[in-house]
Amino acid sequence: MSMTQEKMYMNVDDVCAVLGVSKAFAYKIMKGYNEELKERGFLVIPGKVSTKFLAEKIYGMKVEE
């Protein structure tokens, strides 16, 4: 299984590995995405981002349930 199928949430190290970015940039991405989810009424966990949402935003793919 790929990382997007294994975990419901990704931490900063996961985001760094998937996107190949620094921790500082990964945190910036995660913060922005979590703010967007919060505005939509979702509960967010600081320091983590939804794997499904990240895949949809970055890769434009729909992750099936």
Helices and strands as residue ranges (DSSP letters): H 3-6, E 9-11, H 12-19, H 23-39, E 48-50, H 51-59
